[in-house]
Amino acid sequence: MMAKTPRLRPGFRFQWEPVQNAHVLLYPEGMVRLNDSASAILAEVDGQRNIEQIVARLEQKFPEAGPLAVDVCDFLQDALQQHWVILT
């Protein structure tokens, strides 16, 4: 899975929402308010970086968090099941 490249599903947009005071994922049917961890991961999902590169960037940004591969993969698996992202 680490070699796969995630990207947001067409029609989905990740953005900061001042009214919610949080990052959100907007899609045609609604909106999902994201917690800090989900926001940090989705901020790295650009359709160019593979999961291994995303993990490396997050571990560099948040060294106190320790190894993040399992957490990132678990979140992306959930996001895939929710149809927020696709993997190529």
N, C-alpha and C positions, 0 to 999 in steps of 0.2 A: 504494500500500500504506500510506502514511503516515496516511491518513484512516481506516484500518480500526481497530477496537477489539478487542484480544485479551482473551480470558478463559480461565481454566482449563477444561478439558473437565469435564463433570459426573463426579463420582467421584474427581477428582484434588484433592489438598490440598498446599499449599506450607507448610512449617513448619521450625523449627529442631529438629534432632535432637541432643540432648546426647551420646548414645552415639557418634554419628558425628562429633561436633564440627563439624557443617556443616548447611547448609540441605539439605532433601531435598524431593523431590516424591513423595508417597505416592499410590498408586492400587491398585485391587483386586488386581491381579496382582503387585504388588511395590513397589519403591522405587528412586528414582534419586538418588544423591548428587550435589549440584550444586557446581560451582566458584564462586568469588567473583563472577565476571562474570555467570554465569547466575543466581545468587542475587539480585544487584542488579537485574537486569532483571525477573525474576519477582516480586520484591517490589513492583514498580510496576504489575504486571498486576492490575487490580481489576475489569475489565469496564466501567469508566466512562471511563478515559482512552484516547484513541486513541494510535497509535504515535508520532505527532509530539509529543504531550504527554509521553509516556514518555521520549522522547529528550531533550526540553527539561529535564525533571526530573533525569535522569541527568547531563546536561552541567552542570547547576547544582551537583549534589552532587560531581561528579568533574571539575572544570574542567581539571585537569592531563592528563586523558585525551584532550582534544581533541575533534574532531567524532566523534560516536558513531552517527550515523544508519545507516551501512552495517553496523556491527557488530551493532546492535540488530536491524535488519531481517534480517540473516543468521541470528542466533540464533532469532528468531521464526519464520523460514522452516523452520529445522531442527525447532523445537518443534512446528510445524504438521505436518510430515512424520512426526514421532514420535507424533502424536496426543495431545500434552500440552495444546495450546491450540486454540481455534477463533477465527476472525476474523469479526466482524460489521460 
